[in-house]
Amino acid sequence: MTTAPQAAGEPPARGLPRWHAVDDVASSVRPPTSPTPPDLGDDAPGSGDHDDVLVHDDLGTRDDVGTRDPVPTRDPVRTRDPVRTRDPKGTHDAVRTRATDRIRDAVDTPDPVATHELIGTYDAVGTRDAVRPPDLAQTVDPQGRSNGPGTLARLLGTATLRLDATPRDRLWGWLGPLLVTALAAVLRFVHLGRPPTLVFDETHYVKHAWTLLQVGFEARWPDDPNPAFEAGQVDTFLPTADYSVHPQVGKWLIALGMQLAGPTPVGWRLAAAVAGTLSVLLLARIARRLFASTAMGTLAGGLLAVDGMAIVHSRTALLDGFLMLFALAAFGALLVDRDSARRRLARRVDEARERGLPLTGTGPGLGLRPWRLAAGLLLGLAIGTKWSGLYFLAVFGLVTVAWDLAARRAAGLPRWAVGGLVRDGAAAFVSLVPVALATYVATWFSWFRTPGAYERQWAATHPGEGVTWLPEALRSFWHYHQSMWQFHTTLTSPHPYAANPLGWPIQWRPTAFFFETPVPAGAACGSDRCAAAITALGNPVLWWAASLAVLVAVWWLVRHRDWRAAAVLSGFLAGWVPWLAYAHRTIFAFYSIAFTPWVVLVVVWGLDRLRRSTRHRRLAITVTVAFVLLVVAVSAFFYPVWTAQVVPHRFWQLHIWMPGWI
């Protein structure tokens, strides 16, 4: 039922609820009138990207810079005579027109899909999208004034809310990542058994993994056991335990591969190849959620698929690739938790406002958060692979609490800081630290149950020593860990490929895993001299671009408090920065595989910023395509020296771009 138009300046009718979500906002939304509409949410703390909308209120409208027009204005294209109406419940709707009757009819129907398709949204350049979820609704206070985008839109951003809005979006959200994952699988599994020898630190981890599978602990081997092991004589190990300075998760995964495919080169590298391939799929999905863009997610997965550091670690049975996988999965779990928690917070805040309840105290609790528990478990597995996973636990714990603080602030809670620290901070600690600790201890199950494991009987043979209040098994366990800590903090033996961590991002001193000159040369490569190499070297173009992007991201984070910049930098903070304190130790550049996904993410972040901020979208697309083509071309050029292909010696020399690369 329609009523006479309300005169400008007339006080609004009474009876409106305190917080009324106007789902049918089509009558108050129009394409931006300015060619460069303001960015309402991309840089705002705790919020994402918002559509630029112009909302009518009782006294007129506001233009792009917030100036109030004296009287309600008409959109020359979409509006006619504005009239004020009441819905069936008697509450006032926003200004509407006869041109939007069809939309009103759709909104009154219970079919949300039909509603979305009719209403639509406008992106930053005024292009009408096909779908506008109800979460993008504006809110109005009792005086009829618009309060901007709804709570959920402020907390997540409209781009995130539209991400899976249509079947086509959901299809490409999986199809794009799966396509680049298939590419990654080809690059990792083809000729996985080359070379047919133990490469670099495979000599430690593979043989330890095999004895874990056979006797439940890392056994010692006789002198020079590798030729016999490579020939299939895998049972020459000794009955005594060997001293291993790394936890067991990664070695158990290598053992699982050998259990499935036998103690062969393919068998002992199988788990690493699976982990490396899976990490591409994970990164593509994570980046899609992080940047609210299927294209950016697919791009991130594709860059990881062709990166040399990732390819080399996917084709060698070392532990660091598993550490990367678990850290990346934990980051993804926390990202999902961020979105899930914000949806829950928005719902509870809106419910309180609709009931007229004051938002006092620390704000609503968010209950059990299973994705954060999953992150704690994954971080426990990361630490159970290598102790450097502890840094990811510390950094990610701070990140998830910071996200919660920003969410409560963006939701308008008066005591957001106290609520974020007391309610969310304490829950985050319990979800992450104890869960990770329990998971880590559980990964030593074979050590606890095997009497012959290294130092397993130390407490029994050293009564009254160590931490005496612990049970014998845990006392021995603690003593063993003290010994491991002593090793890791004092190792200073020289090595030709030791690398200062300052040079890791620019690949100053990559690690040569394997090199040989096959003979006869003519038969091997058709040249008078041949070479076969495996060099743990990231794609130079990608890594050098990331080194620059890190500096830009730090500046952008300080200036704009951009949560995405903080997210892409978190991996560097956890996987690279701590090693700067151990520059005096014997450490290697191949450790950087742990933060390689964030190398990709910071580059994609830079390209995404270019896409979002520039007025020249065609230029942004051109730069992105040119960069991707250059990265792919460089990867194709370096692929032979990442995978031990036999090539002419001169061809190998062409890959020595810096003095430290030999």
C-alpha positions as CSV (number, residue, x, y, z in Angstrom):
1,M,0.0,0.0,0.0
2,T,1.4,3.4,-0.9
3,T,1.2,6.7,0.9
4,A,1.7,10.2,-0.2
5,P,5.3,11.3,-0.7
6,Q,6.9,12.6,2.5
7,A,7.9,16.2,2.3
8,A,11.5,17.2,2.8
9,G,12.4,17.8,6.4
10,E,9.3,15.9,7.7
11,P,10.1,13.8,10.8
12,P,10.0,10.1,10.1
13,A,7.1,8.0,11.3
14,R,7.4,6.2,14.6
15,G,7.4,2.5,15.1
16,L,10.6,1.6,13.3
17,P,12.7,-1.0,15.1
18,R,16.1,0.3,16.4
19,W,18.2,-1.5,13.9
20,H,16.3,-2.4,10.7
21,A,18.1,-4.3,7.9
22,V,16.7,-3.1,4.6
23,D,17.3,-6.0,2.3
24,D,15.4,-4.5,-0.6
25,V,17.9,-1.7,-1.1
26,A,17.5,-1.6,-4.9
27,S,15.6,1.6,-4.6
28,S,18.4,3.3,-2.7
29,V,21.2,2.0,-4.8
30,R,22.4,3.3,-8.2
31,P,25.7,3.1,-10.1
32,P,28.3,5.6,-8.9
33,T,27.9,9.0,-10.5
34,S,31.6,9.7,-10.3
35,P,34.0,8.0,-12.8
36,T,36.3,7.4,-9.8
37,P,34.1,6.4,-6.9
38,P,35.7,6.5,-3.4
39,D,37.1,3.3,-1.9
40,L,34.9,2.7,1.1
41,G,36.5,-0.3,2.7
42,D,39.6,-1.7,1.1
43,D,41.9,0.2,3.4
44,A,39.7,0.6,6.4
45,P,40.9,-1.5,9.3
46,G,38.9,-4.6,9.8
47,S,37.0,-4.4,6.7
48,G,37.1,-5.5,3.1
49,D,36.0,-4.0,-0.2
50,H,32.6,-2.4,-0.2
51,D,30.4,-1.4,-3.1
52,D,30.1,2.3,-3.6
53,V,26.4,3.2,-3.1
54,L,24.3,6.3,-2.8
55,V,21.6,5.9,-0.2
56,H,18.6,8.2,0.1
57,D,17.5,9.3,3.5
58,D,14.5,11.3,4.6
59,L,16.1,14.7,3.9
60,G,17.7,14.0,0.6
61,T,20.8,12.3,-0.6
62,R,24.6,12.6,-0.3
63,D,26.9,12.8,-3.2
64,D,30.2,11.1,-3.7
65,V,32.0,13.4,-1.2
66,G,29.3,13.3,1.4
67,T,27.5,16.7,0.6
68,R,23.8,16.5,1.3
69,D,21.5,17.6,-1.5
70,P,18.6,19.8,-0.3
71,V,15.9,17.6,-1.6
72,P,15.5,13.9,-2.6
73,T,17.0,13.5,-6.1
74,R,15.9,11.4,-9.0
75,D,18.1,9.0,-10.9
76,P,17.5,10.0,-14.5
77,V,17.8,6.4,-15.6
78,R,16.4,4.2,-12.9
79,T,14.0,6.3,-10.8
80,R,10.6,8.0,-11.4
81,D,8.3,9.6,-8.9
82,P,9.7,8.6,-5.5
83,V,7.1,7.4,-3.1
84,R,7.3,6.2,0.4
85,T,5.7,2.8,1.3
86,R,5.1,0.5,4.1
87,D,5.8,-3.2,4.0
88,P,3.3,-5.8,5.3
89,K,4.6,-5.4,8.8
90,G,4.0,-1.7,8.8
91,T,7.6,-0.5,8.9
92,H,8.8,2.2,6.5
93,D,10.9,1.2,3.6
94,A,13.6,3.4,2.1
95,V,12.6,5.6,-0.8
96,R,11.3,3.5,-3.7
97,T,9.9,4.0,-7.1
98,R,7.5,2.4,-9.4
99,A,10.5,1.3,-11.5
100,T,11.5,-1.0,-8.6
101,D,8.1,-2.7,-8.1
102,R,9.5,-5.8,-9.8
103,I,12.4,-5.9,-7.3
104,R,10.1,-5.4,-4.4
105,D,8.0,-8.3,-5.5
106,A,11.1,-10.4,-5.7
107,V,12.4,-9.4,-2.3
108,D,9.1,-10.3,-0.7
109,T,9.4,-13.8,-2.0
110,P,11.3,-16.4,0.0
111,D,13.6,-17.4,-2.9
112,P,17.0,-15.7,-2.1
113,V,18.5,-16.7,-5.4
114,A,15.8,-14.9,-7.4
115,T,16.3,-11.9,-5.2
116,H,20.0,-11.8,-5.7
117,E,19.7,-12.0,-9.4
118,L,17.2,-9.2,-9.6
119,I,18.9,-6.7,-7.3
120,G,22.5,-7.0,-8.4
121,T,25.4,-4.8,-7.3
122,Y,27.9,-2.4,-8.8
123,D,31.7,-2.8,-8.7
124,A,34.2,0.0,-8.4
125,V,33.9,1.0,-12.0
126,G,30.1,1.0,-12.1
127,T,29.6,-2.4,-13.8
128,R,26.5,-4.1,-12.6
129,D,27.1,-7.5,-11.1
130,A,24.7,-10.3,-11.4
131,V,24.3,-11.1,-7.7
132,R,23.9,-9.1,-4.5
133,P,23.7,-11.3,-1.4
134,P,21.4,-10.1,1.4
135,D,24.5,-9.7,3.6
136,L,25.2,-6.5,1.6
137,A,22.1,-4.8,3.0
138,Q,22.2,-1.3,4.3
139,T,21.0,-0.6,7.8
140,V,18.9,2.4,9.0
141,D,18.5,3.8,12.5
142,P,15.2,4.8,14.0
143,Q,15.5,8.3,12.4
144,G,15.7,6.7,8.9
145,R,19.4,7.6,8.4
146,S,21.6,5.1,6.6
147,N,24.4,3.5,8.6
148,G,26.3,2.3,5.5
149,P,26.9,-1.3,4.6
150,G,25.6,-4.0,6.9
151,T,27.7,-5.4,9.7
152,L,28.8,-8.5,7.8
153,A,29.7,-6.4,4.7
154,R,31.9,-4.2,6.9
155,L,33.6,-7.2,8.5
156,L,34.2,-9.2,5.4
157,G,33.8,-6.9,2.4
158,T,31.3,-7.3,-0.4
159,A,33.9,-8.9,-2.7
160,T,34.3,-11.8,-0.3
161,L,30.5,-12.1,0.1
162,R,30.1,-12.3,-3.6
163,L,32.9,-14.8,-4.1
164,D,30.7,-18.0,-4.3
165,A,27.5,-16.3,-5.2
166,T,26.8,-18.1,-8.5
167,P,27.3,-21.7,-9.7
168,R,29.8,-20.3,-12.2
169,D,31.9,-18.7,-9.4
170,R,31.9,-21.9,-7.4
171,L,32.8,-24.0,-10.5
172,W,35.8,-21.8,-11.4
173,G,36.7,-21.5,-7.7
174,W,37.7,-25.2,-7.9
175,L,38.4,-25.6,-11.6
176,G,41.1,-22.9,-11.8
177,P,43.1,-24.2,-8.8
178,L,42.7,-27.8,-10.0
179,L,44.1,-26.9,-13.4
180,V,47.3,-25.4,-11.9
181,T,47.5,-28.3,-9.5
182,A,47.5,-30.7,-12.5
183,L,50.4,-28.6,-14.0
184,A,52.2,-28.9,-10.7
185,A,51.8,-32.7,-10.6
186,V,53.3,-33.0,-14.1
187,L,56.3,-30.9,-13.1
188,R,56.8,-32.9,-9.9
189,F,56.0,-36.5,-10.8
190,V,57.5,-36.9,-14.3
191,H,60.9,-38.7,-13.9
192,L,60.6,-38.5,-10.1
193,G,63.2,-41.2,-9.8
194,R,65.9,-39.1,-11.4
195,P,68.6,-39.3,-10.2
196,P,68.5,-42.9,-9.0
197,T,70.7,-42.1,-6.0
198,L,70.3,-40.5,-2.6
199,V,70.5,-36.7,-3.0
200,F,72.0,-34.3,-0.4
201,D,70.3,-34.9,3.0
202,E,68.3,-37.7,1.6
203,T,71.2,-39.8,2.9
204,H,70.0,-39.1,6.5
205,Y,66.2,-38.8,6.2
206,V,65.5,-41.7,3.8
207,K,67.5,-44.3,5.7
208,H,66.1,-43.1,9.1
209,A,62.6,-43.3,7.6
210,W,63.2,-46.8,6.4
211,T,64.3,-48.0,9.9
212,L,61.4,-46.2,11.5
213,L,59.2,-48.3,9.4
214,Q,61.1,-51.5,10.2
215,V,62.0,-51.3,13.9
216,G,60.2,-48.1,15.2
217,F,63.3,-45.9,15.7
218,E,66.1,-44.4,13.6
219,A,68.8,-47.1,13.5
220,R,72.5,-46.7,12.7
221,W,74.0,-47.9,9.5
222,P,77.4,-49.3,8.6
223,D,80.0,-47.1,6.9
224,D,79.2,-46.0,3.4
225,P,75.8,-47.7,3.2
226,N,74.4,-45.6,0.3
227,P,75.5,-47.7,-2.7
228,A,74.1,-50.8,-1.2
229,F,70.8,-49.1,-0.2
230,E,70.4,-47.6,-3.7
231,A,71.0,-51.1,-5.1
232,G,68.1,-52.5,-3.1
233,Q,70.1,-53.9,-0.1
234,V,68.1,-52.0,2.5
235,D,68.4,-54.3,5.5
236,T,72.0,-53.7,6.4
237,F,71.2,-51.3,9.3
238,L,72.6,-52.0,12.8
239,P,70.5,-52.9,15.8
240,T,71.4,-49.8,17.7
241,A,69.7,-46.4,17.6
242,D,71.2,-43.5,15.8
243,Y,71.2,-39.9,17.0
244,S,68.6,-37.9,15.1
245,V,68.3,-34.2,15.6
246,H,64.8,-33.7,14.0
247,P,61.4,-34.9,15.1
248,Q,59.7,-37.8,13.3
249,V,56.7,-36.5,11.3
250,G,58.5,-35.9,8.1
251,K,60.4,-39.1,8.3
252,W,57.2,-41.1,8.8
253,L,55.7,-39.5,5.7
254,I,58.8,-40.5,3.7
255,A,58.4,-44.0,5.2
256,L,54.7,-44.1,4.1
257,G,55.8,-43.4,0.5
258,M,58.3,-46.3,0.7
259,Q,55.6,-48.5,2.2
260,L,53.5,-47.8,-0.9
261,A,56.1,-47.8,-3.6
262,G,59.0,-49.7,-2.1
263,P,62.5,-48.4,-1.0
264,T,63.2,-47.0,-4.5
265,P,63.9,-43.4,-5.6
266,V,60.3,-43.0,-6.6
267,G,59.2,-44.5,-3.3
268,W,61.3,-42.3,-1.0
269,R,60.3,-39.2,-2.9
270,L,56.6,-40.0,-3.3
271,A,55.4,-38.3,-0.2
272,A,57.4,-35.1,-1.0
273,A,55.9,-35.0,-4.5
274,V,52.4,-35.4,-3.1
275,A,53.0,-32.7,-0.4
276,G,54.4,-30.3,-3.0
277,T,51.5,-30.8,-5.4
278,L,48.9,-30.5,-2.6
279,S,50.5,-27.3,-1.5
280,V,49.7,-25.7,-4.9
281,L,46.0,-26.5,-4.5
282,L,46.0,-25.2,-0.9
283,L,47.7,-22.0,-1.9
284,A,45.4,-21.4,-4.8
285,R,42.3,-21.8,-2.6
286,I,43.9,-19.7,0.2
287,A,44.9,-16.9,-2.1
288,R,41.4,-16.9,-3.6
289,R,39.9,-16.4,-0.2
290,L,42.6,-13.9,0.8
291,F,42.2,-11.6,-2.2
292,A,38.5,-12.4,-2.8
293,S,39.3,-13.3,-6.4
294,T,39.4,-16.6,-8.3
295,A,41.8,-15.1,-10.8
296,M,44.3,-14.1,-8.1
297,G,44.0,-17.4,-6.4
298,T,44.6,-19.4,-9.6
299,L,47.6,-17.1,-10.3
300,A,49.1,-17.8,-6.9
301,G,48.8,-21.5,-7.4
302,G,50.3,-21.3,-10.9
303,L,53.3,-19.3,-9.7
304,L,54.0,-21.8,-6.9
305,A,53.6,-24.7,-9.4
306,V,56.4,-23.4,-11.6
307,D,58.7,-22.1,-8.9
308,G,62.1,-23.8,-8.7
309,M,62.4,-23.9,-4.9
310,A,59.0,-25.7,-4.7
311,I,59.8,-28.0,-7.5
312,V,63.2,-29.1,-6.1
313,H,61.7,-29.8,-2.7
314,S,58.8,-31.7,-4.2
315,R,61.3,-34.0,-5.9
316,T,63.7,-34.7,-3.0
317,A,63.0,-36.5,0.3
318,L,63.8,-33.7,2.7
319,L,61.8,-32.5,5.7
320,D,61.4,-28.8,4.8
321,G,58.7,-29.4,2.2
322,F,56.5,-31.1,4.7
323,L,57.1,-28.2,7.2
324,M,55.9,-25.8,4.4
325,L,52.8,-27.8,3.8
326,F,51.7,-27.9,7.4
327,A,52.4,-24.2,8.0
328,L,50.5,-23.3,4.8
329,A,47.6,-25.5,5.8
330,A,47.5,-23.9,9.3
331,F,47.5,-20.5,7.7
332,G,44.6,-21.5,5.5
333,A,42.7,-22.9,8.5
334,L,43.1,-19.6,10.4
335,L,42.0,-17.7,7.3
336,V,38.8,-19.7,7.2
337,D,38.4,-19.2,10.9
338,R,38.7,-15.5,10.4
339,D,35.8,-15.4,8.0
340,S,33.7,-17.8,10.0
341,A,34.2,-15.9,13.2
342,R,33.3,-12.6,11.6
343,R,30.1,-14.1,10.2
344,R,29.2,-15.3,13.7
345,L,30.2,-11.9,15.3
346,A,28.1,-10.0,12.7
347,R,25.1,-12.2,13.3
348,R,25.3,-11.8,17.1
349,V,25.9,-8.0,17.0
350,D,22.9,-7.6,14.6
351,E,20.7,-9.7,16.8
352,A,21.5,-7.6,19.8
353,R,20.8,-4.4,17.9
354,E,17.5,-5.7,16.6
355,R,16.4,-6.4,20.1
356,G,17.5,-3.0,21.3
357,L,20.1,-4.4,23.6
358,P,23.1,-2.1,24.4
359,L,26.4,-3.3,23.2
360,T,28.3,-3.1,26.4
361,G,31.1,-5.0,28.1
362,T,33.5,-7.1,26.1
363,G,30.9,-8.0,23.4
364,P,29.5,-11.4,22.4
365,G,31.5,-14.6,22.7
366,L,32.1,-16.6,19.5
367,G,31.9,-20.1,20.9
368,L,33.9,-23.1,19.7
369,R,36.0,-22.4,16.7
370,P,37.0,-25.7,15.0
371,W,39.1,-24.2,12.3
372,R,41.4,-22.7,14.9
373,L,41.6,-26.0,16.6
374,A,42.6,-27.6,13.3
375,A,45.3,-24.9,12.9
376,G,46.7,-25.9,16.3
377,L,46.8,-29.5,15.2
378,L,48.5,-28.6,11.9
379,L,51.1,-26.4,13.7
380,G,51.8,-29.3,16.0
381,L,52.6,-31.4,12.9
382,A,54.8,-28.6,11.6
383,I,56.8,-28.5,14.8
384,G,56.8,-32.3,14.7
385,T,58.6,-32.1,11.3
386,K,61.1,-29.4,12.3
387,W,61.4,-27.2,15.3
388,S,61.3,-24.1,13.2
389,G,57.5,-24.7,13.1
390,L,57.5,-23.0,16.5
391,Y,58.0,-19.6,14.8
392,F,54.9,-20.2,12.7
393,L,52.9,-21.0,15.9
394,A,54.0,-17.8,17.5
395,V,53.4,-15.5,14.5
396,F,50.1,-17.1,13.5
397,G,48.8,-16.9,17.1
398,L,49.4,-13.1,17.1
399,V,47.9,-12.8,13.6
400,T,44.6,-14.5,14.5
401,V,44.2,-12.4,17.7
402,A,44.9,-9.2,15.7
403,W,42.2,-10.3,13.2
404,D,39.7,-10.7,16.1
405,L,40.6,-7.3,17.5
406,A,40.0,-5.7,14.2
407,A,36.7,-7.5,13.8
408,R,35.4,-6.3,17.1
409,R,36.5,-2.8,16.4
410,A,34.9,-2.8,12.9
411,A,31.6,-4.1,14.4
412,G,31.4,-1.0,16.6
413,L,31.9,-2.7,19.9
414,P,32.8,-0.1,22.5
415,R,35.3,-2.3,24.4
416,W,36.7,-4.1,21.4
417,A,40.3,-4.3,22.7
418,V,39.3,-5.9,26.0
419,G,36.9,-8.3,24.3
420,G,39.5,-9.2,21.7
421,L,42.2,-9.9,24.3
422,V,40.1,-11.5,27.0
423,R,37.6,-13.4,25.0
424,D,39.4,-14.1,21.8
425,G,43.0,-14.0,22.9
426,A,42.6,-16.5,25.7
427,A,40.6,-18.8,23.5
428,A,43.2,-18.5,20.7
429,F,46.0,-19.5,23.1
430,V,44.1,-22.5,24.3
431,S,43.1,-23.6,20.8
432,L,46.7,-23.3,19.4
433,V,49.4,-23.8,22.0
434,P,48.1,-26.7,24.1
435,V,46.7,-28.4,21.0
436,A,50.0,-28.0,19.1
437,L,52.0,-29.3,22.2
438,A,49.8,-32.3,22.6
439,T,50.0,-33.0,18.8
440,Y,53.8,-32.7,18.9
441,V,54.2,-35.1,21.8
442,A,51.8,-37.6,20.2
443,T,54.0,-37.6,17.0
444,W,56.7,-39.3,19.0
445,F,54.5,-42.3,19.6
446,S,57.0,-44.8,18.2
447,W,59.8,-43.4,20.4
448,F,57.7,-43.9,23.5
449,R,56.6,-47.4,22.7
450,T,60.1,-48.7,21.5
451,P,62.6,-49.5,24.3
452,G,65.5,-49.4,21.9
453,A,64.9,-45.8,20.7
454,Y,67.7,-43.3,21.2
455,E,67.9,-42.1,24.9
456,R,64.7,-43.9,25.6
457,Q,66.2,-45.6,28.7
458,W,68.2,-42.5,29.8
459,A,66.1,-41.9,33.0
460,A,66.4,-45.5,34.0
461,T,70.2,-45.4,33.8
462,H,70.5,-42.0,35.3
463,P,68.3,-42.0,38.5
464,G,68.0,-38.7,40.3
465,E,69.1,-36.7,37.3
466,G,67.2,-34.4,35.0
467,V,63.7,-33.2,35.8
468,T,63.1,-35.6,38.6
469,W,59.4,-34.9,39.1
470,L,58.6,-36.2,35.6
471,P,57.8,-39.8,34.9
472,E,60.8,-41.8,33.5
473,A,59.6,-41.7,29.9
474,L,59.0,-38.0,29.9
475,R,62.3,-37.4,31.8
476,S,64.1,-39.2,29.1
477,F,62.1,-37.4,26.5
478,W,63.1,-34.0,28.0
479,H,66.8,-35.0,28.2
480,Y,66.8,-36.0,24.5
481,H,65.2,-32.6,23.6
482,Q,67.9,-30.8,25.6
483,S,70.5,-32.6,23.5
484,M,68.7,-31.7,20.3
485,W,68.5,-28.0,21.3
486,Q,72.2,-28.0,22.1
487,F,73.0,-29.3,18.6
488,H,70.8,-26.8,16.8
489,T,72.0,-23.8,18.7
490,T,75.8,-24.5,18.5
491,L,76.3,-26.1,15.0
492,T,79.1,-24.0,13.4
493,S,80.9,-26.6,11.2
494,P,81.9,-25.0,7.9
495,H,80.0,-25.9,4.7
496,P,80.6,-24.7,1.2
497,Y,76.9,-23.9,0.7
498,A,76.2,-22.3,4.1
499,A,74.3,-19.1,3.4
500,N,73.6,-15.9,5.4
501,P,69.8,-15.5,5.7
502,L,70.0,-11.9,4.5
503,G,70.6,-13.3,1.0
504,W,67.8,-15.9,1.0
505,P,65.1,-13.7,-0.6
506,I,67.4,-12.7,-3.5
507,Q,68.8,-16.2,-3.8
508,W,72.4,-15.0,-3.2
509,R,73.7,-18.5,-2.3
510,P,71.4,-21.3,-3.4
511,T,72.2,-24.9,-2.3
512,A,73.4,-27.4,-4.8
513,F,71.7,-30.7,-4.0
514,F,73.3,-32.7,-6.8
515,F,75.9,-32.4,-9.5
516,E,77.6,-34.8,-11.8
517,T,79.3,-34.9,-15.2
518,P,78.0,-38.0,-17.0
519,V,80.4,-40.0,-19.2
520,P,80.7,-40.8,-22.0
521,A,79.5,-37.3,-22.7
522,G,78.7,-37.7,-26.4
523,A,76.2,-40.5,-25.6
524,A,74.7,-38.6,-22.7
525,C,74.0,-35.2,-24.1
526,G,75.6,-35.0,-27.6
527,S,78.3,-32.7,-26.5
528,D,81.9,-33.0,-25.5
529,R,81.0,-32.4,-21.9
530,C,77.8,-32.9,-20.0
531,A,76.3,-31.9,-16.6
532,A,73.4,-32.9,-14.5
533,A,72.4,-30.7,-11.5
534,I,69.8,-30.2,-8.9
535,T,70.0,-26.6,-7.5
536,A,67.6,-25.4,-4.9
537,L,67.0,-22.1,-6.6
538,G,63.8,-20.3,-6.7
539,N,62.6,-18.7,-9.9
540,P,64.8,-15.6,-10.0
541,V,62.2,-13.2,-11.5
542,L,59.6,-14.3,-8.9
543,W,61.9,-14.1,-5.9
544,W,63.5,-10.7,-6.9
545,A,60.0,-9.3,-7.5
546,A,59.0,-10.6,-4.1
547,S,62.0,-8.9,-2.5
548,L,60.7,-5.6,-3.8
549,A,57.1,-6.4,-3.0
550,V,58.0,-7.1,0.7
551,L,59.3,-3.6,1.0
552,V,56.2,-2.1,-0.5
553,A,53.9,-4.3,1.7
554,V,55.7,-3.2,4.8
555,W,55.2,0.4,3.8
556,W,51.6,-0.2,2.9
557,L,50.9,-2.0,6.1
558,V,52.4,0.9,8.2
559,R,50.5,3.6,6.3
560,H,47.2,1.9,5.7
561,R,47.0,-1.0,8.2
562,D,46.0,-3.3,5.4
563,W,45.2,-6.7,6.8
564,R,46.1,-8.4,3.5
565,A,49.6,-6.9,3.6
566,A,50.0,-8.2,7.2
567,A,48.8,-11.7,6.1
568,V,51.3,-12.0,3.2
569,L,54.1,-10.7,5.4
570,S,53.3,-13.1,8.3
571,G,55.0,-16.0,6.5
572,F,58.2,-14.0,6.1
573,L,58.1,-13.0,9.8
574,A,57.8,-16.7,10.8
575,G,59.9,-18.5,8.2
576,W,62.7,-16.0,7.5
577,V,63.2,-13.3,10.1
578,P,64.0,-15.7,13.1
579,W,67.0,-17.1,11.1
580,L,68.6,-13.7,11.1
581,A,69.4,-14.3,14.8
582,Y,71.3,-17.5,13.8
583,A,73.4,-16.1,11.0
584,H,76.5,-17.3,12.8
585,R,75.4,-20.9,12.5
586,T,75.7,-23.3,9.6
587,I,72.4,-22.7,7.9
588,F,71.3,-23.0,4.3
589,A,69.2,-21.1,1.8
590,F,67.0,-24.1,1.1
591,Y,65.3,-23.5,4.4
592,S,63.4,-20.8,2.6
593,I,61.0,-23.3,1.2
594,A,59.2,-22.9,4.5
595,F,58.1,-19.4,3.5
596,T,58.0,-19.9,-0.3
597,P,54.1,-19.7,-0.4
598,W,54.3,-16.3,1.1
599,V,56.9,-15.3,-1.5
600,V,54.2,-16.0,-4.0
601,L,51.5,-14.3,-2.0
602,V,53.4,-11.0,-1.6
603,V,53.9,-10.8,-5.3
604,V,50.2,-11.6,-6.0
605,W,49.3,-9.0,-3.3
606,G,51.3,-6.4,-5.3
607,L,49.6,-7.3,-8.5
608,D,46.2,-7.3,-6.7
609,R,46.9,-3.8,-5.3
610,L,47.8,-2.7,-8.8
611,R,44.5,-4.1,-10.1
612,R,42.5,-2.4,-7.3
613,S,44.1,1.0,-7.2
614,T,44.9,2.0,-10.7
615,R,42.5,3.7,-13.0
616,H,44.0,2.0,-15.9
617,R,42.8,-1.6,-15.6
618,R,44.1,-2.5,-19.0
619,L,47.6,-1.5,-17.9
620,A,47.3,-3.6,-14.7
621,I,46.2,-6.6,-16.8
622,T,49.1,-6.1,-19.2
623,V,51.7,-5.9,-16.5
624,T,50.3,-9.0,-14.8
625,V,50.3,-11.0,-18.0
626,A,53.8,-9.9,-19.0
627,F,55.1,-10.8,-15.5
628,V,53.5,-14.2,-15.6
629,L,54.8,-15.0,-19.1
630,L,58.3,-13.9,-18.0
631,V,58.1,-16.1,-14.9
632,V,57.0,-19.1,-16.9
633,A,59.7,-18.6,-19.5
634,V,62.4,-18.4,-16.8
635,S,61.0,-21.6,-15.2
636,A,61.1,-23.4,-18.5
637,F,64.8,-22.3,-18.9
638,F,65.8,-23.5,-15.4
639,Y,63.7,-26.6,-15.2
640,P,66.6,-28.9,-16.4
641,V,68.8,-27.8,-13.6
642,W,66.1,-28.2,-11.0
643,T,65.4,-31.8,-12.1
644,A,68.9,-33.4,-12.9
645,Q,68.4,-33.5,-16.6
646,V,71.6,-34.3,-18.5
647,V,72.5,-31.2,-20.5
648,P,75.6,-29.8,-22.3
649,H,78.0,-28.3,-19.8
650,R,77.8,-24.9,-21.6
651,F,74.0,-24.9,-21.2
652,W,74.4,-25.5,-17.5
653,Q,76.8,-22.6,-17.3
654,L,74.3,-20.3,-18.9
655,H,72.2,-20.6,-15.7
656,I,75.0,-19.2,-13.5
657,W,73.7,-15.6,-13.3
658,M,75.4,-14.7,-10.0
659,P,78.8,-15.7,-8.6
660,G,77.2,-17.6,-5.7
661,W,75.2,-19.9,-8.0
662,I,78.0,-22.3,-8.6
